[in-house]
Amino acid sequence: MLNISNNTPITENIEQFSTVKNLSNRPHYKILNKIILGVSILGLIILFLPWTQNISGSGAVTTLKPDQRPQTIHTAIAGRIEKWYVKEGDFVNKGDTILFISETKEDYLDPNLVKNTESQMKAKEMSQESYSSKVSTLSAQILAIQNEKNLKLQQAKNKIRQAILKVTSDSIDLIAVRTQVKIANTQFNRSLALNKEGLKPLTDVEEKRLKLQEVDAKIITQENKLLTSENELINAKVEINRIMAEYNEKEQKARSDQFTALSNQFDTEAQVNKLKNQYTNYQIRNGMYYIKAPQSGYVNRALQSGIGETIKEGTQIVSIMPFKYDIAVETYVTPTDLPLVHKGEKVRIWFDGWPTIVFSGWPNLSYGTFGGKIVAVENFISPNGKFRVLIAPDKDEEPWPKQVSIGSGAQTLALLDNVPIWFELWRTLNGFPPNYYQPSSASTQKEKK
């Protein structure tokens, strides 16, 4: 110690002074010391109390099924507004008419368009039936031609057989005549020799010469007859070729007419189908002039107004809130917390405007919160940079309030592991995420596998 000051330092015990003795004997200091000691012991005990880790999120009330959410009704065709049948706030049943529009496209302005199209369709159907009858008639005609050709060919073949037999017969007759010529010539020569010897008279020789000449004339006739029979045979063979050519030409012409009729029939059938399609489309389009409610609900807002206003196809007309719906909550969690969220887990929810007292670490002590179960976890990030989670009411707990409306805000707590408070404080101060874990159902399935 430096002896810079001239004052002599106090080296005596401070407790000997009366002031110090009075301060130490005051009772409130003892009470304060006890309080500090009790709070320290209580804080130490609290550090070892269980704390439920959780994931907080914010979202809004929605419906469980897509067809139960508010929807807008669109017009399928362009038109002009003619008459409104509802006003905002009205309740409509499924199929009730909301709006009537008139036609604006020139292709559909004819009021008798459906009737005229039906008449065209019927006329084409009759034309199709006519072509079908023509095809059947030509088929019968072709069959008749084929039968006639077969008969004609059979007749020609019979003529050929007859000609062949006649040629054979004439050939045999010619051989017989030639034999007769030889016999007559022999007889004539014998008579002539005998006449020279004086054994036969001259008249006998003349008779034999006359007979020889007759036989010679007969052979010429028989040869002509044979040639005629051969020509008839050739003509019969030529007739077969002519019959084949003639009836083939008739059959091909009939088949050509049949194919033409079939082509016209198919073309007419295509036109009939096209007209049927147009007729059906026109009927459906006439039904689209009346815009009807797709399901029962309340008309929230008329998105179009006025009479005589022209609207395009696909234009939004009115917004409807379905009458019956299952309420749910959609909330959003950060990508860091996404691995900790699993389908089927329980979640605590409190709604905006509903009185609540929330202890995030002790959900059993919270007031005004409601139970829910995760039914869907979106696998793709939302535009807000978070993942969407859909929560349905937990049937094992108190039902959600009926006064909660679709679209109102909601806060959620997804409950995780139970840890000591000191561990949660240490994790929070160090910026560590909650403990990664798998639900009991998932671990059970892994054990079974």
C-alpha positions, 0 to 999 in steps of 0.5 A: 500500500502506498503511503501517499496520504497523511491519514492513518488507515483504520485497522480496527474491526468495523463491527465495533462501531455502533452504527454497524451494529445497529444496521446488522440488527435490523429485522427487514434485512433478515427477511430480505435475505430469506426471500432471496434464498427462497427465490433462489431455491425456487428458481433452481427447482423451476429449472428442473421442471418439465417444459414442452418444446413447441413450434409456433405458427400463424394462419387462418381458418379454412375448410377441410375439403376443397369443395367446401371452400368459398368459390366463384361461379364463372360463365362458360360462354360469352353473353349479355346480362339480362336478368338477376334472380338473387341478391347478395346474402341470399341462400340458394340451393343446388341448381337454383338459377342465379343469372340469365344471359343472352347470346352475343355471338352471331353464329348462335343468334338464330332462335331456331338454331337447334330446331334447324340443326335437328332437321338437317340431322334427320335429313342426313340420316335419311340420306344415309339410310338411302345409301345403305339401301342402295348398297344392299340392292347392289349387293343383291344385284352382284349376287344375281350377276354371279348366279347368272354368270355361273348358269351361262358358263354351265350352259356354254360348257354343255354346248362345248360338250355337245360340240365335242360329241358332234365332232366325234360323231361326224369324224366317225361318220367321215371314216364310215363314208371313206370306208364306203368309198373304198368299198364302192371303188373296189366294187367298181373295179371288180365290176369293170374287170368282170365286164372286160372278161364278159362276166358282168354286163355294162349296166352293172358297171354303170351302177357301180360307177354311179354308186362310187360317185354318190359315195364320193359326193357323200364324203365331201358333204361329211367333211363339210359337216365335220368342219361345221361341227369343229367350228361350232366347238370353237364358237362354244369355247369363244362363247365362254370367254365372251360370257366371262368378259361380259359378266365380269364387266357387269359385276365390276360395274356393280361393285364400282357403284357399290363402293361409290354408294359405300363412300357416300354412305360413310361420308353421310355418316360422318356428316350425321355425326358432325350434325349430332355433335353440333345439335348436342353442343347447341342444346348444351349451350342453350342450357348455359344461358341460365347460370345455376348454383353448383351447390347449396350456400350463401351468395357472398358477393355479386362480382358483376352488376347491371343489366345489358352488360356484356361479359366474356366466357370465364368471367367471374359472376358471383362468390358463394360460400357453401352451406355445409363445411368442415372447419380446419386451420391452415398454418405455416411453419418455417423450413427449419421446423418442417422436419419436426412436423408429422401427419397425425400429431396433435396441435393446440390452437387459439383463434383471434377474438377468442379469449385465451391465456396461453402457456406455450411450455405448459399446454395443460395450463392454457385456457381458451385453446383447442385441440387439433390434428395435422392432416396434411403437410405441404411438400412445396414451399409457399410464396411466403417462404414457409410450408403450409400445414392443414389442421383438423379438429381433434375429435377426442377434445372439446369441439371448436367454437361454431362462432369462428368464421372462415378466414379469421386468424388462428395461432398454433402450437405443435407440441414436441418433446418434454425437456427440463426448463434449464435445457430449453433456456440453454437451447434458446440462448445458443440458438439451437432448434428443438430436439429432432424426433419421430412420432411413436407411430413412425417408430412402431412401423419401423420396428415392425418392418 
